[in-house]
Amino acid sequence: MSVLPAKADLRAMALARRAIVPAETARAFAAVLAETGPQLAKDHRAEIIGAYAAIGDEVATSPLLQMLAQAGFATALPVTGKRGTPLTFRLWRPGDPVAKGKMGITEPPATAPEVFPDLLFVPLAAADRAGNRIGYGAGFYDLTLAALRSQRPICAIGIAFSCQIFEAVPAEAHDQKLDYLLTEQGLIACLSSRPFTD
């Protein structure tokens, strides 16, 4: 029985791989994400779509949010609170006012209405095809998905380059699985996922 590398080691390896993805590959993937996102939301019959505001070398979500808004979906961005608490999602469309949250991440202002997405595009450091995800270590998305899933069905789609996908990553009891992964090579239905359509 093989022993999986520690989460911290896989995180460091995956982020190092992401850091050297060519800029043209990153731009092309952002465009594919923007084209694919509205159809995924439609197929899932989603009404409120949550996405992340990209930082550093994360896959850009601005084009995605623009296309979702143009397609008539309600879009939302997360607001980061205290460590150990779930993210709060507030309505935000391209062109709306923004505030700077923790670590300078773009967030909707406190006056924006709080909403509960039914489809969530999730950032990650590393993942596997079973839907196990390694984030950045603070646990915000695990807490958020657990909270949202306790209230209603929600589909979580991890966004990553293919170089961030491993054969297996360690998972703990509190870790929330992804339903799908979207890479520059296409959509991956995770082993724990359900179909988009009946």
N, CA, C and O of each residue as an XYZ file, in Angstrom:
792
protein
N       0.853     -1.187      0.000
C       0.000      0.000      0.000
C       0.897      1.247      0.000
O       1.728      1.425      0.890
N       0.715      2.096     -0.999
C       1.554      3.285     -1.108
C       1.118      4.350     -0.112
O      -0.053      4.429      0.259
N       2.061      5.155      0.310
C       1.774      6.239      1.250
C       1.694      7.534      0.464
O       2.609      7.873     -0.285
N       0.593      8.256      0.638
C       0.412      9.518     -0.074
C       1.317     10.590      0.512
O       1.547     10.609      1.721
N       1.838     11.486     -0.330
C       2.600     12.615      0.207
C       1.711     13.482      1.106
O       0.487     13.455      0.979
N       2.308     14.230      1.987
C       1.563     15.125      2.867
C       0.901     16.222      2.042
O       1.376     16.579      0.964
N      -0.195     16.748      2.564
C      -0.907     17.827      1.868
C       0.018     19.001      1.571
O      -0.006     19.556      0.472
N       0.823     19.372      2.542
C       1.703     20.526      2.361
C       2.685     20.306      1.216
O       2.988     21.232      0.465
N       3.179     19.080      1.086
C       4.125     18.780      0.016
C       3.444     18.825     -1.349
O       3.992     19.375     -2.304
N       2.238     18.239     -1.437
C       1.496     18.270     -2.693
C       1.097     19.696     -3.053
O       1.148     20.086     -4.220
N       0.702     20.469     -2.054
C       0.337     21.874     -2.295
C       1.514     22.627     -2.889
O       1.369     23.332     -3.888
N       2.674     22.478     -2.276
C       3.859     23.183     -2.762
C       4.215     22.744     -4.180
O       4.573     23.571     -5.019
N       4.118     21.444     -4.445
C       4.440     20.926     -5.765
C       3.467     21.465     -6.818
O       3.878     21.892     -7.897
N       2.179     21.439     -6.489
C       1.166     21.886     -7.434
C       1.278     23.377     -7.723
O       1.145     23.800     -8.871
N       1.520     24.166     -6.696
C       1.623     25.612     -6.892
C       2.884     25.963     -7.680
O       2.889     26.918     -8.455
N       3.951     25.188     -7.479
C       5.159     25.408     -8.277
C       4.892     25.092     -9.745
O       5.374     25.798    -10.631
N       4.135     24.046    -10.002
C       3.778     23.702    -11.378
C       2.915     24.809    -11.991
O       3.139     25.216    -13.131
N       1.931     25.291    -11.234
C       1.036     26.334    -11.756
C       1.795     27.611    -12.068
O       1.471     28.317    -13.023
N       2.790     27.900    -11.273
C       3.545     29.145    -11.435
C       4.287     29.221    -12.756
O       4.617     30.315    -13.215
N       4.556     28.075    -13.378
C       5.312     28.098    -14.634
C       4.436     27.798    -15.849
O       4.950     27.577    -16.946
N       3.126     27.790    -15.659
C       2.229     27.644    -16.809
C       2.390     28.874    -17.702
O       2.311     29.998    -17.207
N       2.612     28.689    -18.998
C       2.793     29.843    -19.889
C       1.589     30.780    -19.874
O       0.446     30.340    -19.749
N       1.862     32.074    -20.004
C       0.803     33.078    -19.961
C      -0.250     32.835    -21.032
O      -1.441     33.034    -20.792
N       0.183     32.404    -22.213
C      -0.789     32.177    -23.290
C      -1.711     31.009    -22.963
O      -2.886     31.023    -23.332
N      -1.185     29.997    -22.270
C      -2.025     28.879    -21.831
C      -3.047     29.345    -20.809
O      -4.209     28.942    -20.854
N      -2.612     30.195    -19.888
C      -3.514     30.719    -18.865
C      -4.618     31.569    -19.491
O      -5.780     31.467    -19.097
N      -4.262     32.398    -20.452
C      -5.272     33.240    -21.117
C      -6.266     32.387    -21.901
O      -7.469     32.647    -21.889
N      -5.752     31.372    -22.578
C      -6.638     30.501    -23.346
C      -7.598     29.740    -22.430
O      -8.773     29.569    -22.755
N      -7.090     29.288    -21.289
C      -7.955     28.566    -20.349
C      -9.020     29.494    -19.777
O     -10.172     29.085    -19.633
N      -8.663     30.726    -19.452
C      -9.652     31.681    -18.946
C     -10.763     31.899    -19.964
O     -11.930     32.039    -19.597
N     -10.399     31.929    -21.247
C     -11.401     32.095    -22.303
C     -12.299     30.865    -22.404
O     -13.509     30.994    -22.586
N     -11.711     29.672    -22.288
C     -12.498     28.436    -22.313
C     -13.442     28.387    -21.111
O     -14.605     28.008    -21.247
N     -12.947     28.766    -19.950
C     -13.777     28.810    -18.745
C     -14.960     29.739    -18.946
O     -16.080     29.417    -18.550
N     -14.719     30.897    -19.562
C     -15.789     31.863    -19.808
C     -16.839     31.309    -20.769
O     -18.031     31.574    -20.613
N     -16.394     30.543    -21.756
C     -17.326     29.954    -22.718
C     -18.093     28.778    -22.120
O     -19.277     28.588    -22.398
N     -17.403     27.996    -21.297
C     -17.977     26.767    -20.748
C     -18.885     27.027    -19.558
O     -19.894     26.344    -19.384
N     -18.532     28.012    -18.736
C     -19.246     28.252    -17.489
C     -20.741     28.431    -17.619
O     -21.491     27.768    -16.902
N     -21.217     29.313    -18.516
C     -22.666     29.499    -18.626
C     -23.414     28.229    -19.023
O     -24.528     27.994    -18.554
N     -22.808     27.410    -19.884
C     -23.476     26.168    -20.271
C     -23.528     25.189    -19.100
O     -24.529     24.500    -18.906
N     -22.443     25.131    -18.319
C     -22.460     24.267    -17.136
C     -23.541     24.723    -16.163
O     -24.258     23.903    -15.589
N     -23.652     26.031    -15.982
C     -24.684     26.559    -15.085
C     -26.079     26.239    -15.602
O     -26.970     25.887    -14.829
N     -26.263     26.361    -16.905
C     -27.562     26.037    -17.504
C     -27.869     24.554    -17.349
O     -28.979     24.187    -16.966
N     -26.890     23.698    -17.645
C     -27.097     22.254    -17.535
C     -27.444     21.849    -16.109
O     -28.222     20.921    -15.889
N     -26.859     22.555    -15.142
C     -27.107     22.231    -13.739
C     -28.376     22.906    -13.206
O     -28.765     22.687    -12.059
N     -29.010     23.719    -14.037
C     -30.213     24.477    -13.649
C     -29.926     25.400    -12.461
O     -30.763     25.584    -11.577
N     -28.746     25.962    -12.467
C     -28.342     26.861    -11.376
C     -28.938     28.247    -11.589
O     -29.195     28.662    -12.719
N     -29.150     28.943    -10.502
C     -29.665     30.308    -10.557
C     -28.645     31.317    -10.041
O     -28.514     32.414    -10.584
N     -27.926     30.940     -8.992
C     -26.925     31.830     -8.412
C     -25.564     31.141     -8.508
O     -25.374     30.034     -8.004
N     -24.634     31.811     -9.159
C     -23.325     31.222     -9.400
C     -22.283     31.956     -8.561
O     -22.157     33.178     -8.645
N     -21.551     31.216     -7.766
C     -20.455     31.783     -6.994
C     -19.130     31.484     -7.674
O     -18.911     30.380     -8.173
N     -18.260     32.463     -7.690
C     -16.918     32.277     -8.251
C     -15.933     33.002     -7.349
O     -16.326     33.759     -6.461
N     -14.660     32.765     -7.584
C     -13.629     33.431     -6.800
C     -13.053     34.589     -7.608
O     -13.085     34.566     -8.838
N     -12.535     35.587     -6.930
C     -11.793     36.667     -7.578
C     -10.342     36.216     -7.632
O      -9.687     36.084     -6.598
N      -9.846     35.983     -8.826
C      -8.524     35.381     -8.982
C      -7.420     36.275     -8.439
O      -7.448     37.496     -8.594
N      -6.451     35.637     -7.802
C      -5.255     36.337     -7.334
C      -4.030     35.579     -7.829
O      -4.095     34.377     -8.084
N      -2.923     36.283     -7.962
C      -1.687     35.643     -8.377
C      -1.831     34.925     -9.701
O      -2.297     35.503    -10.683
N      -1.426     33.653     -9.730
C      -1.491     32.895    -10.971
C      -2.676     31.924    -11.016
O      -2.649     30.940    -11.756
N      -3.718     32.206    -10.219
C      -4.960     31.451    -10.355
C      -5.566     31.708    -11.733
O      -5.305     32.740    -12.350
N      -6.366     30.773    -12.204
C      -7.056     30.955    -13.478
C      -8.002     32.152    -13.355
O      -8.807     32.219    -12.426
N      -7.904     33.078    -14.277
C      -8.707     34.303    -14.226
C     -10.197     33.989    -14.360
O     -10.603     33.182    -15.196
N     -10.997     34.641    -13.524
C     -12.447     34.441    -13.558
C     -13.216     35.659    -14.045
O     -14.438     35.594    -14.177
N     -12.541     36.761    -14.315
C     -13.252     37.958    -14.796
C     -14.024     37.682    -16.081
O     -15.189     38.071    -16.176
N     -13.413     37.015    -17.091
C     -14.197     36.708    -18.297
C     -15.394     35.799    -18.008
O     -16.461     35.973    -18.597
N     -15.221     34.835    -17.107
C     -16.322     33.951    -16.728
C     -17.465     34.740    -16.124
O     -18.617     34.568    -16.522
N     -17.160     35.602    -15.170
C     -18.207     36.383    -14.510
C     -18.927     37.281    -15.510
O     -20.140     37.469    -15.419
N     -18.179     37.836    -16.465
C     -18.779     38.676    -17.494
C     -19.774     37.879    -18.333
O     -20.884     38.345    -18.589
N     -19.382     36.687    -18.758
C     -20.253     35.871    -19.595
C     -21.467     35.354    -18.825
O     -22.568     35.285    -19.371
N     -21.268     34.994    -17.566
C     -22.401     34.548    -16.745
C     -23.425     35.671    -16.576
O     -24.630     35.444    -16.689
N     -22.941     36.872    -16.308
C     -23.838     38.019    -16.146
C     -24.589     38.305    -17.442
O     -25.789     38.579    -17.425
N     -23.876     38.240    -18.565
C     -24.517     38.483    -19.855
C     -25.572     37.429    -20.165
O     -26.556     37.704    -20.853
N     -25.358     36.216    -19.650
C     -26.316     35.132    -19.875
C     -27.497     35.196    -18.920
O     -28.407     34.373    -19.010
N     -27.498     36.161    -18.005
C     -28.636     36.358    -17.115
C     -28.555     35.669    -15.773
O     -29.532     35.660    -15.025
N     -27.405     35.089    -15.449
C     -27.255     34.452    -14.143
C     -26.915     35.488    -13.080
O     -26.229     36.473    -13.355
N     -27.399     35.258    -11.870
C     -26.947     36.050    -10.727
C     -25.565     35.546    -10.341
O     -25.354     34.339    -10.217
N     -24.627     36.460    -10.150
C     -23.256     36.076     -9.820
C     -22.866     36.651     -8.465
O     -23.357     37.700     -8.048
N     -21.976     35.941     -7.796
C     -21.581     36.339     -6.452
C     -20.109     36.053     -6.227
O     -19.542     35.132     -6.815
N     -19.501     36.857     -5.367
C     -18.115     36.668     -4.951
C     -18.064     36.441     -3.448
O     -18.955     36.889     -2.725
N     -17.033     35.751     -2.968
C     -16.940     35.481     -1.530
C     -16.346     36.644     -0.748
O     -15.543     37.425     -1.259
N     -16.763     36.729      0.492
C     -16.192     37.660      1.465
C     -15.573     36.811      2.564
O     -16.242     35.959      3.147
N     -14.308     37.040      2.843
C     -13.590     36.249      3.833
C     -13.740     36.854      5.214
O     -13.475     38.039      5.415
N     -14.166     36.036      6.165
C     -14.290     36.483      7.549
C     -13.158     35.927      8.397
O     -12.039     35.728      7.922
N     -13.469     35.684      9.646
C     -12.463     35.154     10.558
C     -12.100     33.723     10.180
O     -12.926     32.974      9.658
N     -10.867     33.364     10.450
C     -10.437     31.989     10.207
C     -11.314     31.045     11.020
O     -11.630     31.318     12.178
N     -11.700     29.942     10.409
C     -12.578     28.992     11.085
C     -14.048     29.231     10.832
O     -14.898     28.556     11.413
N     -14.365     30.206      9.953
C     -15.760     30.487      9.593
C     -15.927     30.338      8.086
O     -14.973     30.531      7.333
N     -17.152     29.990      7.638
C     -17.375     29.872      6.192
C     -17.282     31.234      5.497
O     -17.435     32.279      6.129
N     -17.033     31.201      4.208
C     -17.107     32.401      3.392
C     -18.558     32.850      3.288
O     -19.477     32.033      3.341
N     -18.752     34.144      3.140
C     -20.067     34.705      2.848
C     -20.074     35.133      1.396
O     -19.139     35.789      0.939
N     -21.113     34.771      0.665
C     -21.217     35.194     -0.730
C     -22.189     36.356     -0.848
O     -23.286     36.338     -0.288
N     -21.751     37.376     -1.599
C     -22.581     38.562     -1.838
C     -22.701     38.795     -3.338
O     -21.759     38.567     -4.098
N     -23.880     39.255     -3.747
C     -24.115     39.512     -5.159
C     -23.096     40.497     -5.706
O     -22.781     41.504     -5.072
N     -22.590     40.194     -6.885
C     -21.648     41.093     -7.551
C     -21.657     40.788     -9.037
O     -21.584     39.628     -9.444
N     -21.748     41.839     -9.848
C     -21.643     41.731    -11.298
C     -20.488     42.605    -11.769
O     -20.166     43.596    -11.114
N     -19.863     42.264    -12.879
C     -18.800     43.124    -13.399
C     -19.284     44.565    -13.537
O     -20.336     44.837    -14.115
N     -18.495     45.465    -12.995
C     -18.864     46.879    -13.003
C     -19.410     47.374    -11.678
O     -19.464     48.580    -11.437
N     -19.822     46.437    -10.807
C     -20.301     46.821     -9.476
C     -19.134     47.293     -8.616
O     -17.981     46.967     -8.898
N     -19.432     48.062     -7.565
C     -18.365     48.493     -6.645
C     -17.682     47.292     -6.005
O     -18.282     46.227     -5.856
N     -16.431     47.476     -5.632
C     -15.683     46.427     -4.951
C     -15.013     46.998     -3.711
O     -14.828     48.208     -3.576
N     -14.659     46.098     -2.818
C     -13.883     46.456     -1.637
C     -12.662     45.540     -1.623
O     -12.650     44.498     -2.278
N     -11.651     45.934     -0.881
C     -10.473     45.094     -0.721
C     -10.580     44.345      0.594
O     -10.675     44.942      1.666
N     -10.563     43.019      0.488
C     -10.668     42.203      1.682
C      -9.311     41.735      2.151
O      -8.292     42.376      1.899
N      -9.313     40.605      2.838
C      -8.068     40.052      3.360
C      -7.090     39.766      2.220
O      -7.491     39.301      1.152
N      -5.837     40.039      2.447
C      -4.769     39.805      1.472
C      -4.999     40.563      0.171
O      -4.456     40.200     -0.873
N      -5.812     41.623      0.240
C      -6.045     42.446     -0.937
C      -6.962     41.828     -1.973
O      -7.012     42.302     -3.108
N      -7.690     40.778     -1.610
C      -8.578     40.103     -2.554
C      -9.821     40.966     -2.778
O     -10.386     41.514     -1.832
N     -10.235     41.078     -4.027
C     -11.420     41.849     -4.375
C     -12.668     41.183     -3.812
O     -12.873     39.981     -3.979
N     -13.508     41.984     -3.136
C     -14.754     41.485     -2.556
C     -15.880     42.469     -2.833
O     -15.620     43.652     -3.057
N     -17.125     42.007     -2.824
C     -18.240     42.943     -2.868
C     -18.277     43.752     -1.565
O     -17.807     43.273     -0.533
N     -18.822     44.960     -1.601
C     -18.935     45.730     -0.357
C     -19.964     45.112      0.590
O     -20.784     44.288      0.184
N     -19.909     45.514      1.830
C     -20.813     44.963      2.849
C     -22.272     45.277      2.555
O     -23.164     44.627      3.100
N     -22.531     46.265      1.698
C     -23.910     46.626      1.350
C     -24.529     45.688      0.327
O     -25.744     45.707      0.132
N     -23.713     44.863     -0.332
C     -24.247     43.932     -1.334
C     -25.027     42.815     -0.635
O     -24.597     42.337      0.415
N     -26.162     42.393     -1.197
C     -26.978     41.361     -0.550
C     -26.249     40.019     -0.446
O     -25.554     39.603     -1.373
N     -26.421     39.355      0.692
C     -25.879     38.011      0.859
C     -26.751     37.014      0.115
O     -27.978     37.113      0.142
N     -26.111     36.042     -0.559
C     -26.841     35.023     -1.301
C     -26.206     33.658     -1.032
O     -25.135     33.558     -0.433
N     -26.895     32.616     -1.490
C     -26.420     31.253     -1.283
C     -26.345     30.558     -2.647
O     -27.362     30.097     -3.165
N     -25.155     30.484     -3.220
C     -25.013     29.905     -4.565
C     -25.457     28.455     -4.612
O     -25.375     27.728     -3.622
N     -25.937     28.044     -5.800
C     -26.214     26.625     -6.002
C     -25.211     25.986     -6.948
O     -25.260     24.780     -7.190
N     -24.300     26.793     -7.483
C     -23.156     26.278     -8.228
C     -21.964     27.148     -7.886
O     -22.054     28.376     -7.873
N     -20.850     26.499     -7.609
C     -19.681     27.227     -7.117
C     -18.440     26.816     -7.894
O     -18.100     25.634     -7.953
N     -17.764     27.792     -8.489
C     -16.458     27.578     -9.099
C     -15.398     27.794     -8.020
O     -15.307     28.872     -7.432
N     -14.603     26.759     -7.769
C     -13.740     26.717     -6.600
C     -12.264     26.743     -7.003
O     -11.851     25.970     -7.867
N     -11.467     27.618     -6.394
C     -10.026     27.583     -6.636
C      -9.396     26.427     -5.858
O      -9.992     25.908     -4.914
N      -8.204     26.035     -6.255
C      -7.542     24.952     -5.531
C      -6.050     24.963     -5.821
O      -5.582     25.577     -6.779
N      -5.324     24.265     -4.964
C      -3.903     24.045     -5.201
C      -3.694     22.722     -5.927
O      -2.958     22.656     -6.912
N      -4.349     21.662     -5.435
C      -4.203     20.335     -6.030
C      -5.505     19.566     -5.858
O      -6.315     19.878     -4.984
N      -5.696     18.556     -6.704
C      -6.904     17.732     -6.610
C      -6.645     16.405     -7.298
O      -5.636     16.226     -7.981
N      -7.585     15.469     -7.103
C      -7.541     14.217     -7.847
C      -8.903     13.974     -8.481
O      -9.866     14.691     -8.207
N      -8.972     12.957     -9.330
C     -10.190     12.699    -10.089
C     -11.332     12.154     -9.233
O     -12.468     12.068     -9.699
N     -11.043     11.790     -8.003
C     -12.098     11.366     -7.085
C     -12.809     12.556     -6.451
O     -13.793     12.384     -5.732
N     -12.304     13.779     -6.721
C     -12.923     14.971     -6.171
C     -12.278     15.476     -4.903
O     -12.746     16.450     -4.314
N     -11.209     14.828     -4.473
C     -10.496     15.316     -3.293
C      -9.708     16.559     -3.683
O      -9.073     16.598     -4.737
N      -9.753     17.569     -2.830
C      -9.166     18.866     -3.129
C      -8.243     19.305     -2.002
O      -8.538     19.109     -0.823
N      -7.129     19.898     -2.383
C      -6.258     20.574     -1.423
C      -6.309     22.058     -1.746
O      -6.010     22.468     -2.867
N      -6.688     22.856     -0.762
C      -6.732     24.299     -0.942
C      -5.435     24.932     -0.485
O      -4.357     24.353     -0.627
N      -5.554     26.129      0.065
C      -4.357     26.868      0.465
C      -4.042     26.729      1.951
O      -3.082     27.323      2.444
N      -4.851     25.944      2.665
C      -4.509     25.612      4.039
C      -5.384     26.211      5.118
O      -5.304     25.798      6.275
N      -6.227     27.186      4.761
C      -7.058     27.825      5.789
C      -8.395     27.124      5.994
O      -9.059     27.343      7.008
N      -8.795     26.292      5.051
C     -10.028     25.519      5.206
C     -11.309     26.266      4.893
O     -12.394     25.770      5.197
N     -11.215     27.446      4.294
C     -12.423     28.249      4.067
C     -13.425     27.542      3.148
O     -14.625     27.548      3.422
N     -12.943     26.939      2.066
C     -13.887     26.335      1.126
C     -14.489     25.042      1.659
O     -15.636     24.733      1.337
N     -13.764     24.282      2.454
C     -14.362     23.101      3.087
C     -15.490     23.519      4.023
O     -16.568     22.926      4.012
N     -15.238     24.530      4.823
C     -16.277     25.032      5.733
C     -17.468     25.577      4.955
O     -18.618     25.358      5.335
N     -17.191     26.283      3.875
C     -18.249     26.896      3.074
C     -19.109     25.851      2.392
O     -20.337     25.923      2.440
N     -18.466     24.873      1.754
C     -19.232     23.827      1.080
C     -20.050     23.012      2.079
O     -21.189     22.642      1.792
N     -19.484     22.736      3.230
C     -20.231     21.996      4.254
C     -21.460     22.782      4.689
O     -22.541     22.214      4.843
N     -21.297     24.085      4.886
C     -22.420     24.926      5.310
C     -23.486     25.012      4.226
O     -24.676     24.884      4.512
N     -23.066     25.229      2.985
C     -24.028     25.339      1.894
C     -24.746     24.019      1.655
O     -25.959     23.997      1.446
N     -24.000     22.919      1.684
C     -24.607     21.611      1.428
C     -25.543     21.167      2.546
O     -26.390     20.299      2.337
N     -25.397     21.750      3.718
C     -26.326     21.433      4.811
C     -27.682     22.100      4.590
O     -28.668     21.728      5.226
N     -27.734     23.081      3.692
C     -28.969     23.827      3.447
C     -29.660     23.434      2.139
O     -30.888     23.430      2.051
N     -28.838     23.098      1.107
C     -29.409     22.857     -0.216
C     -28.376     22.129     -1.059
O     -27.190     22.133     -0.728
N     -28.818     21.500     -2.153
C     -27.835     20.888     -3.059
C     -26.969     21.968     -3.698
O     -27.475     23.022     -4.083
N     -25.701     21.718     -3.808
C     -24.788     22.647     -4.466
C     -23.744     21.862     -5.227
O     -23.225     20.860     -4.736
N     -23.443     22.315     -6.416
C     -22.429     21.670     -7.248
C     -21.142     22.467     -7.150
O     -21.142     23.684     -7.337
N     -20.051     21.783     -6.857
C     -18.748     22.427     -6.728
C     -17.847     21.995     -7.877
O     -17.583     20.806     -8.062
N     -17.380     22.973     -8.644
C     -16.518     22.711     -9.787
C     -15.148     23.310     -9.507
O     -15.004     24.529     -9.418
N     -14.153     22.460     -9.369
C     -12.800     22.929     -9.130
C     -12.161     23.407    -10.423
O     -12.310     22.768    -11.464
N     -11.453     24.524    -10.363
C     -10.801     25.111    -11.527
C      -9.287     24.999    -11.338
O      -8.731     25.516    -10.369
N      -8.635     24.321    -12.271
C      -7.195     24.102    -12.139
C      -6.600     23.745    -13.488
O      -7.307     23.305    -14.395
N      -5.314     23.935    -13.611
C      -4.598     23.426    -14.772
C      -4.381     21.925    -14.586
O      -4.362     21.425    -13.462
N      -4.222     21.229    -15.680
C      -4.060     19.778    -15.604
C      -2.832     19.376    -14.794
O      -2.805     18.291    -14.214
N      -1.821     20.231    -14.748
C      -0.613     19.917    -13.977
C      -0.863     19.909    -12.475
O      -0.007     19.464    -11.710
N      -2.026     20.395    -12.042
C      -2.371     20.403    -10.619
C      -3.170     19.170    -10.208
O      -3.496     19.003     -9.032
N      -3.488     18.305    -11.172
C      -4.282     17.114    -10.887
C      -3.346     15.923    -10.673
O      -2.508     15.616    -11.522
N      -3.502     15.261     -9.531
C      -2.652     14.137     -9.153
C      -3.455     12.841     -9.171
O      -4.686     12.855     -9.198
N      -2.744     11.736     -9.156
C      -3.426     10.439     -9.122
C      -4.267     10.300     -7.859
O      -5.371      9.758     -7.904
N      -3.755     10.780     -6.749
C      -4.503     10.750     -5.490
C      -3.944     11.814     -4.562
O      -2.737     12.052     -4.523
N      -4.837     12.450     -3.816
C      -4.409     13.384     -2.772
C      -5.064     12.956     -1.462
O      -6.161     12.398     -1.478
N      -4.419     13.204     -0.343
C      -4.992     12.780      0.940
C      -6.260     13.552      1.263
O      -6.390     14.730      0.930
N      -7.185     12.874      1.913
C      -8.448     13.494      2.313
C      -8.743     13.141      3.758
O      -8.504     12.020      4.207
N      -9.267     14.123      4.477
C      -9.665     13.923      5.866
C     -11.181     14.001      5.965
O     -11.858     14.368      5.004
N     -11.707     13.653      7.132
C     -13.160     13.555      7.298
C     -13.861     14.884      7.017
O     -14.988     14.895      6.520
N     -13.202     16.007      7.332
C     -13.855     17.307      7.156
C     -13.735     17.851      5.739
O     -14.366     18.854      5.408
N     -12.931     17.200      4.899
C     -12.710     17.698      3.538
C     -13.961     17.493      2.686
O     -14.587     16.434      2.727
N     -14.312     18.511      1.924
C     -15.473     18.454      1.047
C     -15.026     18.115     -0.372
O     -14.113     18.739     -0.913
N     -15.673     17.132     -0.958
C     -15.316     16.703     -2.309
C     -15.886     17.647     -3.368
O     -16.935     18.266     -3.188
N     -15.154     17.729     -4.472
C     -15.630     18.432     -5.656
C     -16.511     17.491     -6.475
O     -16.312     16.276     -6.471
N     -17.485     18.068     -7.175
C     -18.309     17.273     -8.076
C     -17.656     17.138     -9.451
O     -17.769     16.106    -10.113
N     -16.973     18.203     -9.860
C     -16.323     18.222    -11.173
C     -15.014     18.990    -11.067
O     -14.812     19.800    -10.163
N     -14.142     18.712    -12.007
C     -12.926     19.497    -12.208
C     -12.945     20.006    -13.639
O     -13.305     19.273    -14.560
N     -12.558     21.262    -13.826
C     -12.417     21.800    -15.172
C     -10.977     22.251    -15.345
O     -10.493     23.120    -14.620
N     -10.296     21.648    -16.319
C      -8.926     22.025    -16.641
C      -8.888     22.516    -18.080
O      -9.899     22.498    -18.782
N      -7.712     22.953    -18.510
C      -7.568     23.388    -19.900
C      -7.766     22.231    -20.874
O      -7.896     22.447    -22.079
N      -7.790     21.000    -20.353
C      -7.998     19.824    -21.204
C      -9.448     19.356    -21.215
O      -9.790     18.430    -21.950
N     -10.308     19.986    -20.408
C     -11.716     19.634    -20.435
C     -12.303     19.370    -19.062
O     -11.642     19.541    -18.038
N     -13.562     18.950    -19.065
C     -14.317     18.709    -17.835
C     -14.112     17.279    -17.366
O     -14.177     16.338    -18.157
N     -13.864     17.126    -16.076
C     -13.694     15.813    -15.462
C     -14.832     15.611    -14.468
O     -14.986     16.395    -13.531
N     -15.627     14.566    -14.668
C     -16.650     14.202    -13.691
C     -15.970     13.394    -12.594
O     -15.450     12.308    -12.848
N     -15.974     13.915    -11.399
C     -15.309     13.226    -10.297
C     -16.067     11.952     -9.941
O     -17.263     11.841    -10.209
N     -15.381     11.010     -9.347
C     -15.978      9.711     -9.069
C     -17.187      9.815     -8.161
O     -18.066      8.953     -8.177
N     -17.225     10.883     -7.364
C     -18.343     11.053     -6.428
C     -19.449     11.912     -7.015
O     -20.427     12.206     -6.327
N     -19.317     12.329     -8.295
C     -20.229     13.329     -8.828
C     -21.521     12.697     -9.329
O     -21.628     11.484     -9.512
N     -22.492     13.574     -9.541
C     -23.749     13.185    -10.148
C     -23.832     13.849    -11.521
O     -23.168     14.862    -11.741
N     -24.621     13.317    -12.448
C     -24.706     13.925    -13.769
C     -25.309     15.337    -13.697
O     -26.072     15.652    -12.784
N     -24.955     16.170    -14.671
C     -25.554     17.496    -14.741
C     -27.043     17.397    -15.088
O     -27.864     18.119    -14.522
N     -27.386     16.506    -16.012
C     -28.764     16.439    -16.484
C     -29.366     15.082    -16.144
O     -28.660     14.086    -15.984
N     -30.688     15.074    -16.040
C     -31.399     13.831    -15.727
C     -31.417     12.904    -16.937
O     -31.971     11.807    -16.867
